[in-house]
Amino acid sequence: MKTRIFELLFIFLISCNSNKVDNGRIITLKDTLTIHDTVYVDRNSLANWQEYFGLTHIPDKDTIWFKQVSYYLDDSQCSGLARDFYYGSLRPSDDGTTDELLKLATTDNNKLRPFYRWCLNMTIVVQDGGLAEHTGVPARKYAEKFPKEFFEYMDSDTSKQKYNNWASSIGYSGYYNWDDYKRPNNIIIKRLTMIMKSNCKGCNEKMLRRIDTFAKDCFR
């Protein structure tokens, strides 16, 4: 009898320690996965949100900006957030973790920036609802900081869908401050144009005209 009581007590303690409380909801560890010991994701809620990304999740097979994904992942400085995004375990949502991921696109690290830019672009592709409020500012800041690189990236898509997606995203949530939506659009357009041109060193007249057009396309 004592042995049976001990066994039941042991099972009870094991079951208690195998659960985690998240906002008052019990989540069993078997239904969750830990991302870098900070983020818990309900495994049952993970749909195939990357369905149209064309990924195999085999880094030596998948390519991003003419490089195998392993080229980025093998870099010791590669962000764990971007790594998790690629593997699908970090799904962007209306939260601070997503903000940290998206702002990586403006890094000065020339090697990793294409990978981070891809994360931003694919987030723009899948965004809806509250998520759309998070992509505009990092998209605008990337275009402002690297105007030549930005247009090269846009030109890689001959359908112009990428260009339209980014312009729409910036126009929806890429304001400089909360009061911008109350101000005339020409003021915002002028500011975007000025910053992009100041960072477009040695740009010819054609490129400068593209900047003018892009700014209008964002905030028309």
CNS distance restraints for C-alpha pairs under 8 A (distance, minus, plus):
assign (resid   1 and name CA) (resid   5 and name CA) 6.33 0.50 0.50
assign (resid   2 and name CA) (resid   6 and name CA) 6.19 0.50 0.50
assign (resid   3 and name CA) (resid   7 and name CA) 6.28 0.50 0.50
assign (resid   4 and name CA) (resid   8 and name CA) 6.30 0.50 0.50
assign (resid   5 and name CA) (resid   9 and name CA) 6.16 0.50 0.50
assign (resid   6 and name CA) (resid  10 and name CA) 6.13 0.50 0.50
assign (resid   7 and name CA) (resid  11 and name CA) 6.26 0.50 0.50
assign (resid   8 and name CA) (resid  12 and name CA) 6.19 0.50 0.50
assign (resid   9 and name CA) (resid  13 and name CA) 6.29 0.50 0.50
assign (resid  10 and name CA) (resid  14 and name CA) 6.26 0.50 0.50
assign (resid  11 and name CA) (resid  15 and name CA) 6.22 0.50 0.50
assign (resid  12 and name CA) (resid  16 and name CA) 6.30 0.50 0.50
assign (resid  13 and name CA) (resid  17 and name CA) 6.31 0.50 0.50
assign (resid  14 and name CA) (resid  18 and name CA) 6.25 0.50 0.50
assign (resid  15 and name CA) (resid  19 and name CA) 6.94 0.50 0.50
assign (resid  18 and name CA) (resid  28 and name CA) 6.10 0.50 0.50
assign (resid  18 and name CA) (resid  29 and name CA) 5.81 0.50 0.50
assign (resid  19 and name CA) (resid  26 and name CA) 6.31 0.50 0.50
assign (resid  19 and name CA) (resid  27 and name CA) 5.66 0.50 0.50
assign (resid  19 and name CA) (resid  28 and name CA) 4.40 0.50 0.50
assign (resid  19 and name CA) (resid  29 and name CA) 5.72 0.50 0.50
assign (resid  20 and name CA) (resid  26 and name CA) 5.71 0.50 0.50
assign (resid  20 and name CA) (resid  27 and name CA) 5.26 0.50 0.50
assign (resid  20 and name CA) (resid  28 and name CA) 6.21 0.50 0.50
assign (resid  20 and name CA) (resid  29 and name CA) 6.84 0.50 0.50
assign (resid  21 and name CA) (resid  25 and name CA) 5.44 0.50 0.50
assign (resid  21 and name CA) (resid  26 and name CA) 4.63 0.50 0.50
assign (resid  21 and name CA) (resid  27 and name CA) 6.11 0.50 0.50
assign (resid  22 and name CA) (resid  26 and name CA) 6.38 0.50 0.50
assign (resid  22 and name CA) (resid  27 and name CA) 6.96 0.50 0.50
assign (resid  27 and name CA) (resid  31 and name CA) 6.92 0.50 0.50
assign (resid  27 and name CA) (resid  32 and name CA) 7.27 0.50 0.50
assign (resid  27 and name CA) (resid  42 and name CA) 7.83 0.50 0.50
assign (resid  28 and name CA) (resid  32 and name CA) 6.84 0.50 0.50
assign (resid  29 and name CA) (resid  33 and name CA) 7.28 0.50 0.50
assign (resid  31 and name CA) (resid  42 and name CA) 6.12 0.50 0.50
assign (resid  31 and name CA) (resid  43 and name CA) 5.33 0.50 0.50
assign (resid  31 and name CA) (resid  44 and name CA) 6.70 0.50 0.50
assign (resid  32 and name CA) (resid  40 and name CA) 6.32 0.50 0.50
assign (resid  32 and name CA) (resid  41 and name CA) 5.61 0.50 0.50
assign (resid  32 and name CA) (resid  42 and name CA) 4.95 0.50 0.50
assign (resid  32 and name CA) (resid  43 and name CA) 5.10 0.50 0.50
assign (resid  33 and name CA) (resid  40 and name CA) 6.01 0.50 0.50
assign (resid  33 and name CA) (resid  41 and name CA) 5.96 0.50 0.50
assign (resid  33 and name CA) (resid  42 and name CA) 7.24 0.50 0.50
assign (resid  33 and name CA) (resid  43 and name CA) 6.67 0.50 0.50
assign (resid  34 and name CA) (resid  38 and name CA) 6.93 0.50 0.50
assign (resid  34 and name CA) (resid  39 and name CA) 6.02 0.50 0.50
assign (resid  34 and name CA) (resid  40 and name CA) 5.22 0.50 0.50
assign (resid  34 and name CA) (resid  41 and name CA) 7.11 0.50 0.50
assign (resid  35 and name CA) (resid  39 and name CA) 5.24 0.50 0.50
assign (resid  35 and name CA) (resid  40 and name CA) 6.54 0.50 0.50
assign (resid  35 and name CA) (resid  41 and name CA) 8.00 0.50 0.50
assign (resid  35 and name CA) (resid  84 and name CA) 7.56 0.50 0.50
assign (resid  35 and name CA) (resid  89 and name CA) 7.55 0.50 0.50
assign (resid  35 and name CA) (resid  90 and name CA) 7.90 0.50 0.50
assign (resid  36 and name CA) (resid  80 and name CA) 7.52 0.50 0.50
assign (resid  41 and name CA) (resid  45 and name CA) 7.88 0.50 0.50
assign (resid  41 and name CA) (resid  89 and name CA) 7.85 0.50 0.50
assign (resid  42 and name CA) (resid  46 and name CA) 6.99 0.50 0.50
assign (resid  49 and name CA) (resid  88 and name CA) 7.82 0.50 0.50
assign (resid  49 and name CA) (resid  91 and name CA) 7.72 0.50 0.50
assign (resid  49 and name CA) (resid 126 and name CA) 7.89 0.50 0.50
assign (resid  50 and name CA) (resid  54 and name CA) 7.89 0.50 0.50
assign (resid  50 and name CA) (resid  55 and name CA) 7.79 0.50 0.50
assign (resid  50 and name CA) (resid  88 and name CA) 6.92 0.50 0.50
assign (resid  53 and name CA) (resid 122 and name CA) 7.74 0.50 0.50
assign (resid  55 and name CA) (resid  62 and name CA) 6.12 0.50 0.50
assign (resid  56 and name CA) (resid  61 and name CA) 7.18 0.50 0.50
assign (resid  56 and name CA) (resid  62 and name CA) 6.39 0.50 0.50
assign (resid  57 and name CA) (resid  61 and name CA) 7.95 0.50 0.50
assign (resid  57 and name CA) (resid  62 and name CA) 6.85 0.50 0.50
assign (resid  57 and name CA) (resid  86 and name CA) 7.35 0.50 0.50
assign (resid  57 and name CA) (resid  87 and name CA) 6.03 0.50 0.50
assign (resid  58 and name CA) (resid  62 and name CA) 6.15 0.50 0.50
assign (resid  59 and name CA) (resid  63 and name CA) 7.62 0.50 0.50
assign (resid  59 and name CA) (resid  68 and name CA) 6.34 0.50 0.50
assign (resid  59 and name CA) (resid  69 and name CA) 4.68 0.50 0.50
assign (resid  59 and name CA) (resid  70 and name CA) 4.66 0.50 0.50
assign (resid  59 and name CA) (resid  73 and name CA) 7.79 0.50 0.50
assign (resid  60 and name CA) (resid  68 and name CA) 5.55 0.50 0.50
assign (resid  60 and name CA) (resid  69 and name CA) 6.33 0.50 0.50
assign (resid  60 and name CA) (resid  70 and name CA) 5.57 0.50 0.50
assign (resid  61 and name CA) (resid  68 and name CA) 6.49 0.50 0.50
assign (resid  61 and name CA) (resid  69 and name CA) 7.58 0.50 0.50
assign (resid  62 and name CA) (resid  68 and name CA) 5.76 0.50 0.50
assign (resid  62 and name CA) (resid  69 and name CA) 5.72 0.50 0.50
assign (resid  63 and name CA) (resid  67 and name CA) 5.18 0.50 0.50
assign (resid  63 and name CA) (resid  68 and name CA) 4.26 0.50 0.50
assign (resid  63 and name CA) (resid  69 and name CA) 5.26 0.50 0.50
assign (resid  64 and name CA) (resid  68 and name CA) 6.36 0.50 0.50
assign (resid  64 and name CA) (resid  69 and name CA) 6.10 0.50 0.50
assign (resid  64 and name CA) (resid 114 and name CA) 7.38 0.50 0.50
assign (resid  64 and name CA) (resid 115 and name CA) 6.60 0.50 0.50
assign (resid  64 and name CA) (resid 118 and name CA) 7.30 0.50 0.50
assign (resid  65 and name CA) (resid 114 and name CA) 6.45 0.50 0.50
assign (resid  65 and name CA) (resid 115 and name CA) 7.71 0.50 0.50
assign (resid  67 and name CA) (resid  71 and name CA) 6.43 0.50 0.50
assign (resid  68 and name CA) (resid  72 and name CA) 7.65 0.50 0.50
assign (resid  69 and name CA) (resid  73 and name CA) 6.30 0.50 0.50
assign (resid  70 and name CA) (resid  74 and name CA) 5.57 0.50 0.50
assign (resid  71 and name CA) (resid  75 and name CA) 6.91 0.50 0.50
assign (resid  72 and name CA) (resid  78 and name CA) 6.53 0.50 0.50
assign (resid  72 and name CA) (resid 111 and name CA) 7.49 0.50 0.50
assign (resid  72 and name CA) (resid 112 and name CA) 6.09 0.50 0.50
assign (resid  72 and name CA) (resid 115 and name CA) 6.82 0.50 0.50
assign (resid  73 and name CA) (resid  78 and name CA) 6.04 0.50 0.50
assign (resid  73 and name CA) (resid  83 and name CA) 6.71 0.50 0.50
assign (resid  74 and name CA) (resid  78 and name CA) 7.55 0.50 0.50
assign (resid  78 and name CA) (resid  82 and name CA) 7.42 0.50 0.50
assign (resid  78 and name CA) (resid  83 and name CA) 7.39 0.50 0.50
assign (resid  78 and name CA) (resid 112 and name CA) 6.84 0.50 0.50
assign (resid  79 and name CA) (resid  83 and name CA) 6.38 0.50 0.50
assign (resid  80 and name CA) (resid  84 and name CA) 6.07 0.50 0.50
assign (resid  81 and name CA) (resid  85 and name CA) 6.15 0.50 0.50
assign (resid  81 and name CA) (resid  90 and name CA) 7.16 0.50 0.50
assign (resid  81 and name CA) (resid 101 and name CA) 5.94 0.50 0.50
assign (resid  82 and name CA) (resid  86 and name CA) 6.24 0.50 0.50
assign (resid  82 and name CA) (resid 101 and name CA) 6.49 0.50 0.50
assign (resid  82 and name CA) (resid 115 and name CA) 7.75 0.50 0.50
assign (resid  82 and name CA) (resid 116 and name CA) 6.55 0.50 0.50
assign (resid  82 and name CA) (resid 119 and name CA) 6.77 0.50 0.50
assign (resid  83 and name CA) (resid  87 and name CA) 6.50 0.50 0.50
assign (resid  84 and name CA) (resid  88 and name CA) 6.05 0.50 0.50
assign (resid  84 and name CA) (resid  89 and name CA) 5.24 0.50 0.50
assign (resid  84 and name CA) (resid  90 and name CA) 5.14 0.50 0.50
assign (resid  85 and name CA) (resid  89 and name CA) 6.11 0.50 0.50
assign (resid  85 and name CA) (resid  90 and name CA) 4.73 0.50 0.50
assign (resid  85 and name CA) (resid  91 and name CA) 6.39 0.50 0.50
assign (resid  85 and name CA) (resid  92 and name CA) 7.84 0.50 0.50
assign (resid  85 and name CA) (resid 119 and name CA) 7.08 0.50 0.50
assign (resid  86 and name CA) (resid 119 and name CA) 7.68 0.50 0.50
assign (resid  92 and name CA) (resid  97 and name CA) 7.93 0.50 0.50
assign (resid  92 and name CA) (resid  98 and name CA) 5.34 0.50 0.50
assign (resid  92 and name CA) (resid 123 and name CA) 6.73 0.50 0.50
assign (resid  92 and name CA) (resid 131 and name CA) 7.42 0.50 0.50
assign (resid  93 and name CA) (resid  98 and name CA) 6.18 0.50 0.50
assign (resid  93 and name CA) (resid 130 and name CA) 7.59 0.50 0.50
assign (resid  93 and name CA) (resid 131 and name CA) 5.46 0.50 0.50
assign (resid  94 and name CA) (resid  98 and name CA) 7.04 0.50 0.50
assign (resid  94 and name CA) (resid 130 and name CA) 5.53 0.50 0.50
assign (resid  94 and name CA) (resid 131 and name CA) 4.89 0.50 0.50
assign (resid  94 and name CA) (resid 133 and name CA) 7.97 0.50 0.50
assign (resid  94 and name CA) (resid 134 and name CA) 7.21 0.50 0.50
assign (resid  95 and name CA) (resid  99 and name CA) 6.80 0.50 0.50
assign (resid  96 and name CA) (resid 100 and name CA) 6.35 0.50 0.50
assign (resid  97 and name CA) (resid 101 and name CA) 6.37 0.50 0.50
assign (resid  98 and name CA) (resid 102 and name CA) 6.16 0.50 0.50
assign (resid  98 and name CA) (resid 134 and name CA) 7.79 0.50 0.50
assign (resid  99 and name CA) (resid 103 and name CA) 6.19 0.50 0.50
assign (resid  99 and name CA) (resid 134 and name CA) 6.58 0.50 0.50
assign (resid 100 and name CA) (resid 104 and name CA) 6.83 0.50 0.50
assign (resid 101 and name CA) (resid 116 and name CA) 7.76 0.50 0.50
assign (resid 101 and name CA) (resid 119 and name CA) 7.74 0.50 0.50
assign (resid 101 and name CA) (resid 120 and name CA) 7.90 0.50 0.50
assign (resid 102 and name CA) (resid 116 and name CA) 7.32 0.50 0.50
assign (resid 102 and name CA) (resid 117 and name CA) 7.93 0.50 0.50
assign (resid 102 and name CA) (resid 119 and name CA) 6.99 0.50 0.50
assign (resid 102 and name CA) (resid 120 and name CA) 5.36 0.50 0.50
assign (resid 102 and name CA) (resid 135 and name CA) 7.15 0.50 0.50
assign (resid 102 and name CA) (resid 138 and name CA) 6.20 0.50 0.50
assign (resid 103 and name CA) (resid 107 and name CA) 7.82 0.50 0.50
assign (resid 103 and name CA) (resid 138 and name CA) 5.40 0.50 0.50
assign (resid 104 and name CA) (resid 113 and name CA) 7.45 0.50 0.50
assign (resid 104 and name CA) (resid 116 and name CA) 5.79 0.50 0.50
assign (resid 104 and name CA) (resid 117 and name CA) 7.68 0.50 0.50
assign (resid 105 and name CA) (resid 113 and name CA) 5.73 0.50 0.50
assign (resid 105 and name CA) (resid 114 and name CA) 7.64 0.50 0.50
assign (resid 105 and name CA) (resid 116 and name CA) 4.82 0.50 0.50
assign (resid 105 and name CA) (resid 117 and name CA) 4.73 0.50 0.50
assign (resid 105 and name CA) (resid 119 and name CA) 7.99 0.50 0.50
assign (resid 105 and name CA) (resid 120 and name CA) 6.82 0.50 0.50
assign (resid 105 and name CA) (resid 138 and name CA) 7.14 0.50 0.50
assign (resid 105 and name CA) (resid 142 and name CA) 6.46 0.50 0.50
assign (resid 106 and name CA) (resid 113 and name CA) 7.07 0.50 0.50
assign (resid 106 and name CA) (resid 138 and name CA) 7.50 0.50 0.50
assign (resid 106 and name CA) (resid 141 and name CA) 6.96 0.50 0.50
assign (resid 106 and name CA) (resid 142 and name CA) 5.27 0.50 0.50
assign (resid 106 and name CA) (resid 145 and name CA) 7.22 0.50 0.50
assign (resid 107 and name CA) (resid 113 and name CA) 6.08 0.50 0.50
assign (resid 108 and name CA) (resid 113 and name CA) 7.33 0.50 0.50
assign (resid 109 and name CA) (resid 113 and name CA) 5.88 0.50 0.50
assign (resid 110 and name CA) (resid 114 and name CA) 7.57 0.50 0.50
assign (resid 112 and name CA) (resid 116 and name CA) 6.45 0.50 0.50
assign (resid 113 and name CA) (resid 117 and name CA) 5.90 0.50 0.50
assign (resid 114 and name CA) (resid 118 and name CA) 6.13 0.50 0.50
assign (resid 115 and name CA) (resid 119 and name CA) 6.55 0.50 0.50
assign (resid 116 and name CA) (resid 120 and name CA) 6.47 0.50 0.50
assign (resid 117 and name CA) (resid 121 and name CA) 6.12 0.50 0.50
assign (resid 118 and name CA) (resid 122 and name CA) 6.03 0.50 0.50
assign (resid 119 and name CA) (resid 123 and name CA) 6.13 0.50 0.50
assign (resid 120 and name CA) (resid 124 and name CA) 6.29 0.50 0.50
assign (resid 120 and name CA) (resid 135 and name CA) 7.26 0.50 0.50
assign (resid 120 and name CA) (resid 138 and name CA) 7.95 0.50 0.50
assign (resid 120 and name CA) (resid 139 and name CA) 7.45 0.50 0.50
assign (resid 121 and name CA) (resid 125 and name CA) 6.33 0.50 0.50
assign (resid 121 and name CA) (resid 166 and name CA) 7.91 0.50 0.50
assign (resid 122 and name CA) (resid 126 and name CA) 6.38 0.50 0.50
assign (resid 123 and name CA) (resid 127 and name CA) 5.77 0.50 0.50
assign (resid 123 and name CA) (resid 135 and name CA) 7.50 0.50 0.50
assign (resid 124 and name CA) (resid 132 and name CA) 7.29 0.50 0.50
assign (resid 124 and name CA) (resid 135 and name CA) 6.43 0.50 0.50
assign (resid 124 and name CA) (resid 165 and name CA) 6.97 0.50 0.50
assign (resid 124 and name CA) (resid 166 and name CA) 7.29 0.50 0.50
assign (resid 124 and name CA) (resid 169 and name CA) 7.17 0.50 0.50
assign (resid 125 and name CA) (resid 165 and name CA) 7.33 0.50 0.50
assign (resid 127 and name CA) (resid 131 and name CA) 5.45 0.50 0.50
assign (resid 127 and name CA) (resid 132 and name CA) 5.35 0.50 0.50
assign (resid 128 and name CA) (resid 132 and name CA) 5.49 0.50 0.50
assign (resid 129 and name CA) (resid 133 and name CA) 7.73 0.50 0.50
assign (resid 130 and name CA) (resid 134 and name CA) 7.55 0.50 0.50
assign (resid 131 and name CA) (resid 135 and name CA) 7.22 0.50 0.50
assign (resid 132 and name CA) (resid 136 and name CA) 7.35 0.50 0.50
assign (resid 132 and name CA) (resid 169 and name CA) 6.92 0.50 0.50
assign (resid 132 and name CA) (resid 172 and name CA) 7.66 0.50 0.50
assign (resid 132 and name CA) (resid 173 and name CA) 7.10 0.50 0.50
assign (resid 133 and name CA) (resid 172 and name CA) 7.26 0.50 0.50
assign (resid 133 and name CA) (resid 173 and name CA) 5.12 0.50 0.50
assign (resid 134 and name CA) (resid 138 and name CA) 7.81 0.50 0.50
assign (resid 134 and name CA) (resid 173 and name CA) 6.93 0.50 0.50
assign (resid 135 and name CA) (resid 139 and name CA) 6.08 0.50 0.50
assign (resid 135 and name CA) (resid 169 and name CA) 6.42 0.50 0.50
assign (resid 135 and name CA) (resid 170 and name CA) 7.37 0.50 0.50
assign (resid 135 and name CA) (resid 173 and name CA) 6.97 0.50 0.50
assign (resid 135 and name CA) (resid 174 and name CA) 7.41 0.50 0.50
assign (resid 136 and name CA) (resid 140 and name CA) 6.05 0.50 0.50
assign (resid 136 and name CA) (resid 166 and name CA) 7.79 0.50 0.50
assign (resid 136 and name CA) (resid 169 and name CA) 4.91 0.50 0.50
assign (resid 136 and name CA) (resid 170 and name CA) 4.03 0.50 0.50
assign (resid 136 and name CA) (resid 171 and name CA) 7.07 0.50 0.50
assign (resid 136 and name CA) (resid 172 and name CA) 6.63 0.50 0.50
assign (resid 136 and name CA) (resid 173 and name CA) 4.52 0.50 0.50
assign (resid 136 and name CA) (resid 174 and name CA) 3.80 0.50 0.50
assign (resid 136 and name CA) (resid 175 and name CA) 7.50 0.50 0.50
assign (resid 137 and name CA) (resid 141 and name CA) 6.05 0.50 0.50
assign (resid 137 and name CA) (resid 170 and name CA) 6.55 0.50 0.50
assign (resid 137 and name CA) (resid 173 and name CA) 6.48 0.50 0.50
assign (resid 137 and name CA) (resid 174 and name CA) 4.12 0.50 0.50
assign (resid 137 and name CA) (resid 175 and name CA) 6.68 0.50 0.50
assign (resid 137 and name CA) (resid 176 and name CA) 7.67 0.50 0.50
assign (resid 138 and name CA) (resid 142 and name CA) 6.06 0.50 0.50
assign (resid 138 and name CA) (resid 174 and name CA) 7.62 0.50 0.50
assign (resid 139 and name CA) (resid 143 and name CA) 6.34 0.50 0.50
assign (resid 139 and name CA) (resid 166 and name CA) 6.79 0.50 0.50
assign (resid 139 and name CA) (resid 169 and name CA) 7.61 0.50 0.50
assign (resid 139 and name CA) (resid 170 and name CA) 6.40 0.50 0.50
assign (resid 139 and name CA) (resid 174 and name CA) 7.42 0.50 0.50
assign (resid 140 and name CA) (resid 144 and name CA) 6.08 0.50 0.50
assign (resid 140 and name CA) (resid 170 and name CA) 5.86 0.50 0.50
assign (resid 140 and name CA) (resid 174 and name CA) 6.06 0.50 0.50
assign (resid 141 and name CA) (resid 145 and name CA) 6.01 0.50 0.50
assign (resid 142 and name CA) (resid 146 and name CA) 5.94 0.50 0.50
assign (resid 142 and name CA) (resid 147 and name CA) 7.72 0.50 0.50
assign (resid 142 and name CA) (resid 150 and name CA) 7.31 0.50 0.50
assign (resid 143 and name CA) (resid 147 and name CA) 5.09 0.50 0.50
assign (resid 143 and name CA) (resid 150 and name CA) 5.44 0.50 0.50
assign (resid 143 and name CA) (resid 196 and name CA) 7.05 0.50 0.50
assign (resid 144 and name CA) (resid 192 and name CA) 7.12 0.50 0.50
assign (resid 144 and name CA) (resid 195 and name CA) 5.92 0.50 0.50
assign (resid 144 and name CA) (resid 196 and name CA) 4.45 0.50 0.50
assign (resid 144 and name CA) (resid 199 and name CA) 7.00 0.50 0.50
assign (resid 145 and name CA) (resid 195 and name CA) 7.94 0.50 0.50
assign (resid 145 and name CA) (resid 196 and name CA) 6.77 0.50 0.50
assign (resid 145 and name CA) (resid 199 and name CA) 6.14 0.50 0.50
assign (resid 146 and name CA) (resid 150 and name CA) 5.88 0.50 0.50
assign (resid 146 and name CA) (resid 196 and name CA) 7.81 0.50 0.50
assign (resid 146 and name CA) (resid 199 and name CA) 6.93 0.50 0.50
assign (resid 146 and name CA) (resid 200 and name CA) 7.47 0.50 0.50
assign (resid 147 and name CA) (resid 151 and name CA) 6.32 0.50 0.50
assign (resid 147 and name CA) (resid 196 and name CA) 5.97 0.50 0.50
assign (resid 147 and name CA) (resid 197 and name CA) 7.83 0.50 0.50
assign (resid 147 and name CA) (resid 199 and name CA) 6.89 0.50 0.50
assign (resid 147 and name CA) (resid 200 and name CA) 5.93 0.50 0.50
assign (resid 148 and name CA) (resid 152 and name CA) 6.31 0.50 0.50
assign (resid 148 and name CA) (resid 200 and name CA) 6.53 0.50 0.50
assign (resid 149 and name CA) (resid 153 and name CA) 6.18 0.50 0.50
assign (resid 150 and name CA) (resid 154 and name CA) 6.23 0.50 0.50
assign (resid 151 and name CA) (resid 155 and name CA) 5.99 0.50 0.50
assign (resid 152 and name CA) (resid 156 and name CA) 6.47 0.50 0.50
assign (resid 153 and name CA) (resid 157 and name CA) 7.63 0.50 0.50
assign (resid 154 and name CA) (resid 160 and name CA) 7.33 0.50 0.50
assign (resid 154 and name CA) (resid 162 and name CA) 6.29 0.50 0.50
assign (resid 154 and name CA) (resid 163 and name CA) 5.55 0.50 0.50
assign (resid 155 and name CA) (resid 160 and name CA) 7.60 0.50 0.50
assign (resid 157 and name CA) (resid 161 and name CA) 7.11 0.50 0.50
assign (resid 157 and name CA) (resid 162 and name CA) 6.45 0.50 0.50
assign (resid 160 and name CA) (resid 164 and name CA) 6.27 0.50 0.50
assign (resid 161 and name CA) (resid 165 and name CA) 6.04 0.50 0.50
assign (resid 162 and name CA) (resid 166 and name CA) 6.21 0.50 0.50
assign (resid 163 and name CA) (resid 167 and name CA) 6.12 0.50 0.50
assign (resid 164 and name CA) (resid 168 and name CA) 5.98 0.50 0.50
assign (resid 165 and name CA) (resid 169 and name CA) 6.06 0.50 0.50
assign (resid 166 and name CA) (resid 170 and name CA) 6.11 0.50 0.50
assign (resid 167 and name CA) (resid 171 and name CA) 6.05 0.50 0.50
assign (resid 167 and name CA) (resid 214 and name CA) 7.35 0.50 0.50
assign (resid 167 and name CA) (resid 217 and name CA) 6.18 0.50 0.50
assign (resid 167 and name CA) (resid 218 and name CA) 4.52 0.50 0.50
assign (resid 168 and name CA) (resid 172 and name CA) 6.05 0.50 0.50
assign (resid 168 and name CA) (resid 217 and name CA) 7.99 0.50 0.50
assign (resid 168 and name CA) (resid 218 and name CA) 6.05 0.50 0.50
assign (resid 169 and name CA) (resid 173 and name CA) 6.25 0.50 0.50
assign (resid 169 and name CA) (resid 174 and name CA) 6.96 0.50 0.50
assign (resid 169 and name CA) (resid 218 and name CA) 7.97 0.50 0.50
assign (resid 170 and name CA) (resid 174 and name CA) 4.19 0.50 0.50
assign (resid 170 and name CA) (resid 175 and name CA) 7.38 0.50 0.50
assign (resid 170 and name CA) (resid 218 and name CA) 5.97 0.50 0.50
assign (resid 170 and name CA) (resid 219 and name CA) 7.94 0.50 0.50
assign (resid 171 and name CA) (resid 175 and name CA) 7.45 0.50 0.50
assign (resid 171 and name CA) (resid 218 and name CA) 4.65 0.50 0.50
assign (resid 171 and name CA) (resid 219 and name CA) 5.14 0.50 0.50
assign (resid 175 and name CA) (resid 180 and name CA) 6.02 0.50 0.50
assign (resid 175 and name CA) (resid 181 and name CA) 7.42 0.50 0.50
assign (resid 175 and name CA) (resid 188 and name CA) 7.81 0.50 0.50
assign (resid 176 and name CA) (resid 180 and name CA) 6.63 0.50 0.50
assign (resid 179 and name CA) (resid 183 and name CA) 7.06 0.50 0.50
assign (resid 180 and name CA) (resid 188 and name CA) 7.38 0.50 0.50
assign (resid 183 and name CA) (resid 187 and name CA) 7.22 0.50 0.50
assign (resid 183 and name CA) (resid 188 and name CA) 7.88 0.50 0.50
assign (resid 184 and name CA) (resid 188 and name CA) 7.32 0.50 0.50
assign (resid 185 and name CA) (resid 189 and name CA) 6.10 0.50 0.50
assign (resid 185 and name CA) (resid 219 and name CA) 6.03 0.50 0.50
assign (resid 185 and name CA) (resid 220 and name CA) 6.90 0.50 0.50
assign (resid 186 and name CA) (resid 190 and name CA) 5.99 0.50 0.50
assign (resid 186 and name CA) (resid 219 and name CA) 7.96 0.50 0.50
assign (resid 187 and name CA) (resid 191 and name CA) 6.39 0.50 0.50
assign (resid 188 and name CA) (resid 192 and name CA) 6.28 0.50 0.50
assign (resid 188 and name CA) (resid 219 and name CA) 7.39 0.50 0.50
assign (resid 189 and name CA) (resid 193 and name CA) 6.06 0.50 0.50
assign (resid 189 and name CA) (resid 215 and name CA) 5.35 0.50 0.50
assign (resid 189 and name CA) (resid 216 and name CA) 6.17 0.50 0.50
assign (resid 189 and name CA) (resid 218 and name CA) 7.99 0.50 0.50
assign (resid 189 and name CA) (resid 219 and name CA) 6.37 0.50 0.50
assign (resid 190 and name CA) (resid 194 and name CA) 6.05 0.50 0.50
assign (resid 190 and name CA) (resid 215 and name CA) 7.85 0.50 0.50
assign (resid 191 and name CA) (resid 195 and name CA) 6.29 0.50 0.50
assign (resid 192 and name CA) (resid 196 and name CA) 6.18 0.50 0.50
assign (resid 192 and name CA) (resid 215 and name CA) 6.23 0.50 0.50
assign (resid 193 and name CA) (resid 197 and name CA) 6.08 0.50 0.50
assign (resid 193 and name CA) (resid 211 and name CA) 6.20 0.50 0.50
assign (resid 193 and name CA) (resid 212 and name CA) 6.02 0.50 0.50
assign (resid 193 and name CA) (resid 215 and name CA) 6.06 0.50 0.50
assign (resid 194 and name CA) (resid 198 and name CA) 6.12 0.50 0.50
assign (resid 195 and name CA) (resid 199 and name CA) 6.46 0.50 0.50
assign (resid 196 and name CA) (resid 200 and name CA) 6.18 0.50 0.50
assign (resid 196 and name CA) (resid 211 and name CA) 7.00 0.50 0.50
assign (resid 197 and name CA) (resid 201 and name CA) 7.64 0.50 0.50
assign (resid 197 and name CA) (resid 208 and name CA) 6.71 0.50 0.50
assign (resid 197 and name CA) (resid 211 and name CA) 7.24 0.50 0.50
assign (resid 203 and name CA) (resid 207 and name CA) 5.85 0.50 0.50
assign (resid 203 and name CA) (resid 208 and name CA) 6.59 0.50 0.50
assign (resid 204 and name CA) (resid 208 and name CA) 6.41 0.50 0.50
assign (resid 205 and name CA) (resid 209 and name CA) 6.15 0.50 0.50
assign (resid 206 and name CA) (resid 210 and name CA) 6.33 0.50 0.50
assign (resid 207 and name CA) (resid 211 and name CA) 6.42 0.50 0.50
assign (resid 208 and name CA) (resid 212 and name CA) 6.49 0.50 0.50
assign (resid 209 and name CA) (resid 213 and name CA) 6.28 0.50 0.50
assign (resid 210 and name CA) (resid 214 and name CA) 6.02 0.50 0.50
assign (resid 211 and name CA) (resid 215 and name CA) 6.15 0.50 0.50
assign (resid 212 and name CA) (resid 216 and name CA) 6.45 0.50 0.50
assign (resid 213 and name CA) (resid 217 and name CA) 6.13 0.50 0.50
assign (resid 214 and name CA) (resid 218 and name CA) 6.24 0.50 0.50
assign (resid 215 and name CA) (resid 219 and name CA) 6.41 0.50 0.50
assign (resid 216 and name CA) (resid 220 and name CA) 5.11 0.50 0.50
